[in-house]
Amino acid sequence: MANSRQMRLTRRHVDLVHREIEDPGPKLLPGFRAATDADFSEAVEAMLASCPTEDFWLFGYGSLIWNPETGFEEKRLGRAIGWHRRFCLGPDYRYRGSHDKPGLMMALDRGGQCTGMAYRLPRAGLEDELHWLIRRELSQLPSAFPWRWISVKTDQGPLKALTFAMDRNNPRYVAGLPDEEIAAVLANACGYRGSMAEYLFSTVAMLESLGIHDRNLWRLQSLVAAHIEASHGGSF
């Protein structure tokens, strides 16, 4: 059931920070190499070989909730224990950030709990679906948020689901930033896929519509709105 809370961050805020940006193309970060077809095939083979049950579940905690971009036969609200959403993956110079204003991406980080959506993928065409998924999530190695199986609790019972979670040993892991600094990044970063403000707005709005109140993201959306209002005072 949807909540009656009103987000401070609105589509109006998102429109104010939107910029049309051409895709600059992939750019390797120092110490990383581009993932190859062989890397993708190896990952897909390992996913299929290690699937813990006959059913293949995928756990989404961010954009996969409001834009799954994958075929599924069933979806369930699920809670991942020992993980939480956090903007801790940087820098993003392409998708929702630029070299002038790098973005900070959201990932699953250790600790707490996270309510998201579990999708049961169809067995027919599963290998092709996983090839698409791994190319969506993996562009450089070593991966900052490698795939893994996690335990997810649902009202219909526990399950194991594939997800992509932060590797704290990866140099792209950003730890310890206070919410105000995170909000300042999210209020300004924009790439060829859109702005970080849009990503945050879409995620929080969908979570709220599902009755999921993420306190950390709720605080961030208010802080991001405040930053945008301060920069565009005459528009509010």
FIKOLZA-1660 file (N, C-alpha, C; in steps of 0.1 Angstrom, whole numbers, plus 5000, padded with zeros to 4 digits):
% residues 236
   i   px   py   pz ch aa at
   1 5009 4988 5000  A  M  N
   1 5000 5000 5000  A  M CA
   1 5009 5013 5000  A  M  C
   2 5005 5022 4992  A  A  N
   2 5014 5034 4990  A  A CA
   2 5013 5042 5003  A  A  C
   3 5024 5050 5006  A  N  N
   3 5024 5058 5018  A  N CA
   3 5019 5072 5015  A  N  C
   4 5015 5079 5025  A  S  N
   4 5010 5093 5023  A  S CA
   4 5021 5103 5024  A  S  C
   5 5033 5099 5027  A  R  N
   5 5044 5109 5028  A  R CA
   5 5047 5116 5015  A  R  C
   6 5050 5128 5016  A  Q  N
   6 5053 5136 5004  A  Q CA
   6 5068 5138 5002  A  Q  C
   7 5073 5134 4991  A  M  N
   7 5087 5136 4989  A  M CA
   7 5090 5151 4987  A  M  C
   8 5101 5156 4992  A  R  N
   8 5105 5169 4989  A  R CA
   8 5111 5170 4975  A  R  C
   9 5119 5160 4971  A  L  N
   9 5125 5159 4958  A  L CA
   9 5113 5156 4948  A  L  C
  10 5112 5164 4938  A  T  N
  10 5101 5163 4928  A  T CA
  10 5106 5162 4914  A  T  C
  11 5097 5160 4905  A  R  N
  11 5101 5160 4891  A  R CA
  11 5105 5174 4887  A  R  C
  12 5100 5184 4893  A  R  N
  12 5105 5198 4891  A  R CA
  12 5120 5199 4894  A  R  C
  13 5124 5194 4905  A  H  N
  13 5138 5194 4908  A  H CA
  13 5146 5187 4897  A  H  C
  14 5142 5175 4894  A  V  N
  14 5149 5167 4884  A  V CA
  14 5150 5174 4871  A  V  C
  15 5139 5181 4866  A  D  N
  15 5140 5188 4854  A  D CA
  15 5150 5199 4854  A  D  C
  16 5151 5206 4865  A  L  N
  16 5160 5217 4866  A  L CA
  16 5175 5213 4865  A  L  C
  17 5179 5201 4869  A  V  N
  17 5193 5197 4868  A  V CA
  17 5196 5189 4856  A  V  C
  18 5185 5185 4848  A  H  N
  18 5187 5177 4836  A  H CA
  18 5195 5184 4825  A  H  C
  19 5205 5177 4819  A  R  N
  19 5212 5182 4808  A  R CA
  19 5213 5171 4798  A  R  C
  20 5212 5175 4785  A  E  N
  20 5214 5166 4774  A  E CA
  20 5229 5164 4772  A  E  C
  21 5234 5151 4774  A  I  N
  21 5248 5149 4773  A  I CA
  21 5250 5137 4763  A  I  C
  22 5259 5138 4754  A  E  N
  22 5262 5127 4745  A  E CA
  22 5271 5116 4752  A  E  C
  23 5269 5104 4749  A  D  N
  23 5276 5093 4755  A  D CA
  23 5291 5095 4751  A  D  C
  24 5300 5097 4762  A  P  N
  24 5314 5098 4759  A  P CA
  24 5321 5085 4756  A  P  C
  25 5314 5074 4758  A  G  N
  25 5320 5061 4756  A  G CA
  25 5328 5057 4768  A  G  C
  26 5331 5044 4769  A  P  N
  26 5338 5039 4780  A  P CA
  26 5352 5044 4782  A  P  C
  27 5356 5047 4794  A  K  N
  27 5369 5052 4797  A  K CA
  27 5375 5044 4809  A  K  C
  28 5386 5037 4807  A  L  N
  28 5391 5028 4817  A  L CA
  28 5397 5037 4829  A  L  C
  29 5394 5032 4841  A  L  N
  29 5400 5039 4852  A  L CA
  29 5413 5033 4855  A  L  C
  30 5422 5040 4861  A  P  N
  30 5436 5035 4863  A  P CA
  30 5435 5022 4871  A  P  C
  31 5443 5012 4866  A  G  N
  31 5444 4999 4873  A  G CA
  31 5433 4989 4869  A  G  C
  32 5424 4993 4860  A  F  N
  32 5413 4985 4855  A  F CA
  32 5416 4981 4840  A  F  C
  33 5409 4970 4836  A  R  N
  33 5409 4967 4822  A  R CA
  33 5395 4964 4817  A  R  C
  34 5393 4965 4804  A  A  N
  34 5379 4963 4799  A  A CA
  34 5376 4949 4800  A  A  C
  35 5363 4946 4803  A  A  N
  35 5358 4932 4803  A  A CA
  35 5356 4928 4789  A  A  C
  36 5359 4915 4786  A  T  N
  36 5358 4909 4773  A  T CA
  36 5347 4899 4772  A  T  C
  37 5345 4895 4759  A  D  N
  37 5334 4885 4757  A  D CA
  37 5337 4872 4765  A  D  C
  38 5350 4869 4766  A  A  N
  38 5354 4857 4774  A  A CA
  38 5351 4859 4789  A  A  C
  39 5353 4871 4794  A  D  N
  39 5349 4874 4808  A  D CA
  39 5334 4872 4810  A  D  C
  40 5326 4878 4801  A  F  N
  40 5311 4877 4802  A  F CA
  40 5307 4862 4802  A  F  C
  41 5313 4854 4792  A  S  N
  41 5309 4840 4791  A  S CA
  41 5313 4832 4804  A  S  C
  42 5324 4835 4809  A  E  N
  42 5329 4829 4821  A  E CA
  42 5319 4832 4833  A  E  C
  43 5315 4844 4834  A  A  N
  43 5306 4848 4845  A  A CA
  43 5293 4841 4843  A  A  C
  44 5287 4841 4831  A  V  N
  44 5274 4834 4829  A  V CA
  44 5275 4820 4832  A  V  C
  45 5285 4813 4828  A  E  N
  45 5287 4799 4830  A  E CA
  45 5288 4796 4845  A  E  C
  46 5295 4805 4852  A  A  N
  46 5296 4803 4867  A  A CA
  46 5282 4805 4874  A  A  C
  47 5275 4815 4869  A  M  N
  47 5261 4818 4875  A  M CA
  47 5252 4805 4873  A  M  C
  48 5252 4800 4861  A  L  N
  48 5244 4788 4859  A  L CA
  48 5248 4776 4866  A  L  C
  49 5261 4774 4868  A  A  N
  49 5266 4763 4874  A  A CA
  49 5264 4763 4890  A  A  C
  50 5264 4776 4895  A  S  N
  50 5263 4777 4909  A  S CA
  50 5249 4780 4914  A  S  C
  51 5239 4781 4905  A  C  N
  51 5225 4784 4910  A  C CA
  51 5221 4774 4920  A  C  C
  52 5217 4778 4932  A  P  N
  52 5215 4769 4943  A  P CA
  52 5202 4761 4942  A  P  C
  53 5192 4765 4933  A  T  N
  53 5180 4757 4932  A  T CA
  53 5176 4757 4917  A  T  C
  54 5165 4750 4914  A  E  N
  54 5160 4749 4901  A  E CA
  54 5156 4763 4896  A  E  C
  55 5150 4771 4905  A  D  N
  55 5145 4784 4901  A  D CA
  55 5157 4794 4902  A  D  C
  56 5157 4803 4892  A  F  N
  56 5168 4813 4892  A  F CA
  56 5162 4827 4895  A  F  C
  57 5166 4832 4907  A  W  N
  57 5161 4845 4912  A  W CA
  57 5172 4856 4911  A  W  C
  58 5167 4868 4908  A  L  N
  58 5175 4880 4907  A  L CA
  58 5170 4890 4917  A  L  C
  59 5179 4896 4926  A  F  N
  59 5175 4905 4936  A  F CA
  59 5178 4919 4931  A  F  C
  60 5168 4928 4930  A  G  N
  60 5170 4942 4926  A  G CA
  60 5168 4951 4938  A  G  C
  61 5177 4961 4940  A  Y  N
  61 5176 4970 4951  A  Y CA
  61 5175 4985 4947  A  Y  C
  62 5178 4988 4934  A  G  N
  62 5178 5001 4929  A  G CA
  62 5170 5002 4916  A  G  C
  63 5177 5005 4905  A  S  N
  63 5170 5007 4892  A  S CA
  63 5163 4994 4887  A  S  C
  64 5168 4983 4892  A  L  N
  64 5161 4971 4888  A  L CA
  64 5147 4970 4893  A  L  C
  65 5144 4978 4903  A  I  N
  65 5130 4979 4909  A  I CA
  65 5121 4987 4900  A  I  C
  66 5126 4998 4895  A  W  N
  66 5117 5007 4887  A  W CA
  66 5119 5006 4872  A  W  C
  67 5130 4998 4869  A  N  N
  67 5133 4996 4854  A  N CA
  67 5140 4983 4853  A  N  C
  68 5133 4972 4855  A  P  N
  68 5139 4959 4855  A  P CA
  68 5146 4955 4842  A  P  C
  69 5141 4959 4831  A  E  N
  69 5148 4956 4818  A  E CA
  69 5151 4941 4816  A  E  C
  70 5144 4933 4823  A  T  N
  70 5146 4918 4821  A  T CA
  70 5133 4911 4822  A  T  C
  71 5132 4900 4814  A  G  N
  71 5120 4892 4815  A  G CA
  71 5119 4884 4828  A  G  C
  72 5107 4883 4834  A  F  N
  72 5106 4875 4846  A  F CA
  72 5092 4869 4846  A  F  C
  73 5091 4858 4854  A  E  N
  73 5078 4850 4855  A  E CA
  73 5071 4853 4868  A  E  C
  74 5078 4858 4877  A  E  N
  74 5073 4861 4891  A  E CA
  74 5081 4871 4898  A  E  C
  75 5075 4880 4906  A  K  N
  75 5083 4889 4914  A  K CA
  75 5077 4889 4928  A  K  C
  76 5086 4891 4938  A  R  N
  76 5082 4891 4952  A  R CA
  76 5090 4902 4959  A  R  C
  77 5084 4909 4968  A  L  N
  77 5091 4917 4977  A  L CA
  77 5100 4908 4986  A  L  C
  78 5113 4912 4988  A  G  N
  78 5122 4904 4996  A  G CA
  78 5131 4913 5004  A  G  C
  79 5136 4907 5015  A  R  N
  79 5145 4915 5024  A  R CA
  79 5158 4907 5025  A  R  C
  80 5169 4914 5021  A  A  N
  80 5182 4909 5022  A  A CA
  80 5188 4913 5036  A  A  C
  81 5191 4904 5044  A  I  N
  81 5196 4906 5057  A  I CA
  81 5212 4907 5056  A  I  C
  82 5217 4917 5063  A  G  N
  82 5232 4919 5062  A  G CA
  82 5237 4928 5051  A  G  C
  83 5227 4934 5044  A  W  N
  83 5231 4943 5033  A  W CA
  83 5222 4956 5034  A  W  C
  84 5227 4967 5029  A  H  N
  84 5219 4979 5028  A  H CA
  84 5223 4987 5016  A  H  C
  85 5214 4995 5011  A  R  N
  85 5217 5004 5000  A  R CA
  85 5225 5015 5004  A  R  C
  86 5235 5019 4996  A  R  N
  86 5243 5031 4999  A  R CA
  86 5250 5036 4986  A  R  C
  87 5251 5049 4985  A  F  N
  87 5258 5055 4974  A  F CA
  87 5273 5054 4978  A  F  C
  88 5279 5044 4973  A  C  N
  88 5293 5041 4978  A  C CA
  88 5302 5037 4966  A  C  C
  89 5297 5038 4954  A  L  N
  89 5305 5033 4942  A  L CA
  89 5308 5045 4933  A  L  C
  90 5321 5048 4932  A  G  N
  90 5325 5060 4924  A  G CA
  90 5338 5057 4917  A  G  C
  91 5343 5066 4909  A  P  N
  91 5334 5077 4904  A  P CA
  91 5327 5073 4891  A  P  C
  92 5316 5079 4888  A  D  N
  92 5309 5076 4875  A  D CA
  92 5311 5088 4866  A  D  C
  93 5319 5086 4855  A  Y  N
  93 5321 5097 4846  A  Y CA
  93 5313 5096 4833  A  Y  C
  94 5304 5086 4833  A  R  N
  94 5297 5084 4820  A  R CA
  94 5281 5083 4822  A  R  C
  95 5276 5074 4830  A  Y  N
  95 5262 5071 4829  A  Y CA
  95 5254 5082 4836  A  Y  C
  96 5257 5086 4848  A  R  N
  96 5249 5097 4855  A  R CA
  96 5259 5106 4861  A  R  C
  97 5271 5108 4855  A  G  N
  97 5281 5117 4859  A  G CA
  97 5290 5121 4847  A  G  C
  98 5298 5131 4850  A  S  N
  98 5308 5135 4839  A  S CA
  98 5321 5138 4846  A  S  C
  99 5331 5141 4838  A  H  N
  99 5344 5144 4844  A  H CA
  99 5344 5157 4852  A  H  C
 100 5336 5166 4848  A  D  N
 100 5334 5178 4855  A  D CA
 100 5327 5176 4869  A  D  C
 101 5317 5168 4868  A  K  N
 101 5309 5165 4880  A  K CA
 101 5306 5150 4881  A  K  C
 102 5315 5142 4886  A  P  N
 102 5314 5128 4887  A  P CA
 102 5302 5124 4895  A  P  C
 103 5296 5113 4891  A  G  N
 103 5285 5107 4899  A  G CA
 103 5290 5097 4909  A  G  C
 104 5281 5094 4918  A  L  N
 104 5283 5084 4929  A  L CA
 104 5272 5074 4928  A  L  C
 105 5275 5062 4925  A  M  N
 105 5264 5052 4922  A  M CA
 105 5261 5044 4935  A  M  C
 106 5248 5039 4934  A  M  N
 106 5243 5031 4946  A  M CA
 106 5247 5016 4944  A  M  C
 107 5250 5010 4955  A  A  N
 107 5253 4995 4955  A  A CA
 107 5249 4990 4968  A  A  C
 108 5249 4976 4969  A  L  N
 108 5246 4970 4982  A  L CA
 108 5259 4970 4990  A  L  C
 109 5259 4975 5002  A  D  N
 109 5270 4975 5011  A  D CA
 109 5267 4966 5023  A  D  C
 110 5278 4962 5030  A  R  N
 110 5276 4953 5041  A  R CA
 110 5269 4960 5053  A  R  C
 111 5261 4953 5060  A  G  N
 111 5254 4957 5072  A  G CA
 111 5240 4961 5070  A  G  C
 112 5232 4959 5081  A  G  N
 112 5218 4963 5080  A  G CA
 112 5209 4954 5073  A  G  C
 113 5199 4959 5066  A  Q  N
 113 5190 4951 5058  A  Q CA
 113 5184 4960 5047  A  Q  C
 114 5180 4953 5036  A  C  N
 114 5175 4960 5024  A  C CA
 114 5163 4953 5019  A  C  C
 115 5152 4960 5018  A  T  N
 115 5140 4954 5011  A  T CA
 115 5140 4959 4997  A  T  C
 116 5139 4949 4988  A  G  N
 116 5139 4951 4974  A  G CA
 116 5129 4942 4967  A  G  C
 117 5132 4939 4954  A  M  N
 117 5124 4930 4946  A  M CA
 117 5131 4918 4941  A  M  C
 118 5126 4906 4943  A  A  N
 118 5132 4894 4938  A  A CA
 118 5124 4890 4925  A  A  C
 119 5131 4887 4915  A  Y  N
 119 5125 4883 4902  A  Y CA
 119 5129 4869 4899  A  Y  C
 120 5119 4861 4895  A  R  N
 120 5122 4847 4891  A  R CA
 120 5123 4847 4875  A  R  C
 121 5135 4845 4870  A  L  N
 121 5137 4846 4856  A  L CA
 121 5133 4833 4849  A  L  C
 122 5128 4834 4837  A  P  N
 122 5124 4822 4830  A  P CA
 122 5136 4813 4826  A  P  C
 123 5134 4800 4827  A  R  N
 123 5145 4791 4823  A  R CA
 123 5147 4792 4808  A  R  C
 124 5137 4793 4800  A  A  N
 124 5138 4795 4785  A  A CA
 124 5145 4808 4782  A  A  C
 125 5156 4807 4775  A  G  N
 125 5164 4819 4772  A  G CA
 125 5172 4825 4783  A  G  C
 126 5174 4817 4794  A  L  N
 126 5180 4823 4806  A  L CA
 126 5195 4827 4803  A  L  C
 127 5202 4818 4796  A  E  N
 127 5216 4822 4793  A  E CA
 127 5217 4835 4785  A  E  C
 128 5208 4837 4776  A  D  N
 128 5209 4850 4768  A  D CA
 128 5206 4862 4778  A  D  C
 129 5196 4859 4787  A  E  N
 129 5192 4870 4796  A  E CA
 129 5204 4873 4805  A  E  C
 130 5211 4863 4810  A  L  N
 130 5222 4866 4818  A  L CA
 130 5234 4873 4811  A  L  C
 131 5235 4870 4798  A  H  N
 131 5246 4877 4791  A  H CA
 131 5242 4891 4790  A  H  C
 132 5229 4894 4788  A  W  N
 132 5226 4909 4787  A  W CA
 132 5228 4915 4801  A  W  C
 133 5224 4908 4812  A  L  N
 133 5226 4913 4825  A  L CA
 133 5240 4916 4829  A  L  C
 134 5249 4907 4826  A  I  N
 134 5263 4909 4830  A  I CA
 134 5269 4920 4822  A  I  C
 135 5265 4922 4809  A  R  N
 135 5270 4933 4802  A  R CA
 135 5265 4947 4807  A  R  C
 136 5253 4946 4813  A  R  N
 136 5247 4958 4819  A  R CA
 136 5255 4962 4831  A  R  C
 137 5260 4953 4839  A  E  N
 137 5265 4955 4852  A  E CA
 137 5281 4955 4852  A  E  C
 138 5287 4949 4842  A  L  N
 138 5301 4947 4842  A  L CA
 138 5308 4954 4830  A  L  C
 139 5316 4963 4832  A  S  N
 139 5323 4969 4820  A  S CA
 139 5338 4969 4822  A  S  C
 140 5343 4969 4835  A  Q  N
 140 5357 4969 4838  A  Q CA
 140 5360 4959 4849  A  Q  C
 141 5372 4954 4848  A  L  N
 141 5377 4945 4859  A  L CA
 141 5390 4950 4865  A  L  C
 142 5392 4948 4878  A  P  N
 142 5383 4940 4887  A  P CA
 142 5370 4947 4890  A  P  C
 143 5359 4939 4890  A  S  N
 143 5346 4944 4892  A  S CA
 143 5345 4950 4906  A  S  C
 144 5339 4963 4907  A  A  N
 144 5337 4969 4920  A  A CA
 144 5325 4963 4927  A  A  C
 145 5315 4958 4920  A  F  N
 145 5304 4951 4926  A  F CA
 145 5301 4938 4919  A  F  C
 146 5309 4928 4922  A  P  N
 146 5307 4915 4915  A  P CA
 146 5294 4908 4919  A  P  C
 147 5290 4899 4910  A  W  N
 147 5278 4891 4913  A  W CA
 147 5280 4881 4924  A  W  C
 148 5270 4878 4931  A  R  N
 148 5271 4868 4942  A  R CA
 148 5257 4864 4945  A  R  C
 149 5256 4852 4952  A  W  N
 149 5243 4847 4957  A  W CA
 149 5241 4852 4972  A  W  C
 150 5229 4857 4974  A  I  N
 150 5226 4862 4988  A  I CA
 150 5212 4855 4992  A  I  C
 151 5210 4855 5005  A  S  N
 151 5198 4850 5011  A  S CA
 151 5188 4861 5012  A  S  C
 152 5176 4858 5007  A  V  N
 152 5165 4868 5007  A  V CA
 152 5153 4862 5014  A  V  C
 153 5147 4870 5023  A  K  N
 153 5135 4865 5030  A  K CA
 153 5122 4871 5023  A  K  C
 154 5112 4863 5020  A  T  N
 154 5100 4868 5014  A  T CA
 154 5088 4862 5021  A  T  C
 155 5077 4867 5019  A  D  N
 155 5065 4862 5026  A  D CA
 155 5061 4848 5022  A  D  C
 156 5066 4844 5010  A  Q  N
 156 5064 4831 5005  A  Q CA
 156 5075 4821 5009  A  Q  C
 157 5085 4826 5017  A  G  N
 157 5096 4817 5021  A  G CA
 157 5109 4823 5017  A  G  C
 158 5120 4817 5023  A  P  N
 158 5133 4822 5019  A  P CA
 158 5138 4817 5006  A  P  C
 159 5147 4824 5000  A  L  N
 159 5152 4820 4987  A  L CA
 159 5167 4825 4985  A  L  C
 160 5174 4820 4976  A  K  N
 160 5187 4825 4972  A  K CA
 160 5185 4832 4959  A  K  C
 161 5192 4844 4958  A  A  N
 161 5190 4852 4947  A  A CA
 161 5204 4858 4942  A  A  C
 162 5205 4860 4929  A  L  N
 162 5217 4866 4924  A  L CA
 162 5216 4881 4926  A  L  C
 163 5227 4887 4929  A  T  N
 163 5227 4902 4930  A  T CA
 163 5241 4907 4928  A  T  C
 164 5243 4920 4927  A  F  N
 164 5256 4926 4925  A  F CA
 164 5258 4935 4938  A  F  C
 165 5269 4931 4945  A  A  N
 165 5272 4938 4958  A  A CA
 165 5286 4944 4958  A  A  C
 166 5287 4954 4966  A  M  N
 166 5300 4961 4967  A  M CA
 166 5311 4953 4972  A  M  C
 167 5323 4954 4966  A  D  N
 167 5335 4948 4971  A  D CA
 167 5343 4960 4978  A  D  C
 168 5343 4959 4991  A  R  N
 168 5350 4970 4998  A  R CA
 168 5365 4971 4996  A  R  C
 169 5371 4960 4990  A  N  N
 169 5385 4961 4987  A  N CA
 169 5388 4967 4974  A  N  C
 170 5378 4970 4966  A  N  N
 170 5380 4976 4953  A  N CA
 170 5382 4991 4955  A  N  C
 171 5392 4997 4947  A  P  N
 171 5395 5011 4949  A  P CA
 171 5383 5020 4945  A  P  C
 172 5373 5015 4939  A  R  N
 172 5361 5024 4936  A  R CA
 172 5352 5025 4948  A  R  C
 173 5354 5018 4959  A  Y  N
 173 5346 5019 4971  A  Y CA
 173 5348 5032 4978  A  Y  C
 174 5337 5039 4980  A  V  N
 174 5338 5052 4987  A  V CA
 174 5331 5050 5001  A  V  C
 175 5339 5052 5011  A  A  N
 175 5334 5050 5025  A  A CA
 175 5335 5062 5033  A  A  C
 176 5325 5064 5042  A  G  N
 176 5326 5074 5052  A  G CA
 176 5322 5088 5048  A  G  C
 177 5316 5090 5036  A  L  N
 177 5311 5103 5032  A  L CA
 177 5299 5106 5040  A  L  C
 178 5298 5118 5046  A  P  N
 178 5286 5122 5053  A  P CA
 178 5274 5124 5043  A  P  C
 179 5262 5123 5047  A  D  N
 179 5251 5125 5038  A  D CA
 179 5251 5138 5031  A  D  C
 180 5255 5149 5038  A  E  N
 180 5255 5162 5031  A  E CA
 180 5264 5162 5019  A  E  C
 181 5276 5155 5020  A  E  N
 181 5285 5155 5008  A  E CA
 181 5279 5146 4997  A  E  C
 182 5273 5135 5001  A  I  N
 182 5267 5126 4991  A  I CA
 182 5256 5134 4984  A  I  C
 183 5248 5141 4991  A  A  N
 183 5237 5149 4985  A  A CA
 183 5242 5159 4976  A  A  C
 184 5253 5166 4979  A  A  N
 184 5259 5176 4970  A  A CA
 184 5263 5170 4957  A  A  C
 185 5268 5157 4957  A  V  N
 185 5272 5151 4945  A  V CA
 185 5260 5147 4937  A  V  C
 186 5250 5141 4944  A  L  N
 186 5238 5137 4937  A  L CA
 186 5230 5148 4931  A  L  C
 187 5231 5160 4937  A  A  N
 187 5223 5172 4932  A  A CA
 187 5229 5178 4919  A  A  C
 188 5242 5174 4916  A  N  N
 188 5249 5181 4905  A  N CA
 188 5253 5172 4894  A  N  C
 189 5254 5159 4897  A  A  N
 189 5260 5150 4886  A  A CA
 189 5249 5146 4876  A  A  C
 190 5254 5146 4864  A  C  N
 190 5245 5142 4852  A  C CA
 190 5253 5136 4841  A  C  C
 191 5248 5125 4835  A  G  N
 191 5255 5119 4824  A  G CA
 191 5246 5116 4813  A  G  C
 192 5250 5108 4804  A  Y  N
 192 5242 5106 4792  A  Y CA
 192 5229 5098 4794  A  Y  C
 193 5228 5091 4806  A  R  N
 193 5216 5084 4809  A  R CA
 193 5207 5092 4818  A  R  C
 194 5211 5104 4822  A  G  N
 194 5203 5112 4831  A  G CA
 194 5211 5117 4843  A  G  C
 195 5204 5123 4852  A  S  N
 195 5210 5128 4864  A  S CA
 195 5210 5118 4876  A  S  C
 196 5218 5121 4886  A  M  N
 196 5217 5113 4898  A  M CA
 196 5205 5117 4906  A  M  C
 197 5200 5129 4905  A  A  N
 197 5188 5133 4911  A  A CA
 197 5176 5125 4906  A  A  C
 198 5176 5123 4893  A  E  N
 198 5165 5115 4886  A  E CA
 198 5166 5101 4892  A  E  C
 199 5178 5095 4892  A  Y  N
 199 5179 5081 4897  A  Y CA
 199 5174 5080 4912  A  Y  C
 200 5178 5090 4920  A  L  N
 200 5173 5090 4934  A  L CA
 200 5158 5091 4935  A  L  C
 201 5153 5101 4927  A  F  N
 201 5138 5103 4927  A  F CA
 201 5131 5091 4923  A  F  C
 202 5135 5084 4912  A  S  N
 202 5128 5073 4907  A  S CA
 202 5129 5061 4917  A  S  C
 203 5140 5059 4924  A  T  N
 203 5142 5049 4933  A  T CA
 203 5133 5051 4945  A  T  C
 204 5133 5063 4951  A  V  N
 204 5126 5065 4963  A  V CA
 204 5111 5065 4960  A  V  C
 205 5107 5071 4949  A  A  N
 205 5092 5071 4945  A  A CA
 205 5087 5057 4944  A  A  C
 206 5095 5048 4937  A  M  N
 206 5090 5035 4935  A  M CA
 206 5090 5027 4949  A  M  C
 207 5100 5029 4957  A  L  N
 207 5100 5022 4970  A  L CA
 207 5088 5026 4978  A  L  C
 208 5085 5039 4978  A  E  N
 208 5074 5044 4986  A  E CA
 208 5060 5039 4981  A  E  C
 209 5059 5038 4968  A  S  N
 209 5047 5032 4962  A  S CA
 209 5045 5018 4965  A  S  C
 210 5056 5011 4968  A  L  N
 210 5055 4997 4973  A  L CA
 210 5053 4995 4988  A  L  C
 211 5053 5007 4995  A  G  N
 211 5052 5006 5009  A  G CA
 211 5065 5004 5016  A  G  C
 212 5077 5006 5009  A  I  N
 212 5090 5004 5015  A  I CA
 212 5096 5018 5018  A  I  C
 213 5098 5020 5031  A  H  N
 213 5104 5033 5035  A  H CA
 213 5119 5031 5039  A  H  C
 214 5128 5036 5030  A  D  N
 214 5142 5035 5033  A  D CA
 214 5146 5048 5039  A  D  C
 215 5149 5048 5052  A  R  N
 215 5151 5060 5059  A  R CA
 215 5163 5068 5054  A  R  C
 216 5174 5061 5050  A  N  N
 216 5186 5067 5045  A  N CA
 216 5183 5074 5032  A  N  C
 217 5176 5068 5023  A  L  N
 217 5173 5074 5010  A  L CA
 217 5163 5085 5012  A  L  C
 218 5154 5084 5021  A  W  N
 218 5144 5094 5024  A  W CA
 218 5151 5107 5028  A  W  C
 219 5161 5106 5037  A  R  N
 219 5169 5117 5042  A  R CA
 219 5176 5123 5030  A  R  C
 220 5182 5115 5022  A  L  N
 220 5190 5120 5010  A  L CA
 220 5181 5127 5000  A  L  C
 221 5169 5122 4997  A  Q  N
 221 5161 5129 4987  A  Q CA
 221 5158 5143 4992  A  Q  C
 222 5156 5145 5005  A  S  N
 222 5153 5158 5011  A  S CA
 222 5165 5167 5010  A  S  C
 223 5177 5162 5013  A  L  N
 223 5189 5170 5012  A  L CA
 223 5192 5174 4998  A  L  C
 224 5190 5164 4988  A  V  N
 224 5193 5167 4974  A  V CA
 224 5183 5178 4969  A  V  C
 225 5171 5178 4973  A  A  N
 225 5161 5188 4969  A  A CA
 225 5166 5202 4975  A  A  C
 226 5170 5202 4987  A  A  N
 226 5175 5214 4993  A  A CA
 226 5187 5220 4986  A  A  C
 227 5196 5212 4981  A  H  N
 227 5208 5216 4973  A  H CA
 227 5203 5222 4960  A  H  C
 228 5194 5216 4953  A  I  N
 228 5189 5221 4941  A  I CA
 228 5181 5234 4942  A  I  C
 229 5173 5235 4953  A  E  N
 229 5166 5247 4956  A  E CA
 229 5176 5259 4959  A  E  C
 230 5187 5256 4965  A  A  N
 230 5196 5266 4968  A  A CA
 230 5203 5271 4956  A  A  C
 231 5205 5262 4946  A  S  N
 231 5211 5266 4933  A  S CA
 231 5202 5273 4924  A  S  C
 232 5189 5270 4925  A  H  N
 232 5179 5276 4916  A  H CA
 232 5168 5283 4925  A  H  C
 233 5172 5292 4933  A  G  N
 233 5163 5298 4943  A  G CA
 233 5152 5305 4937  A  G  C
 234 5154 5311 4925  A  G  N
 234 5143 5318 4919  A  G CA
 234 5132 5310 4913  A  G  C
 235 5135 5297 4912  A  S  N
 235 5125 5288 4906  A  S CA
 235 5116 5281 4916  A  S  C
 236 5117 5285 4929  A  F  N
 236 5109 5278 4939  A  F CA
 236 5101 5288 4947  A  F  C
% end
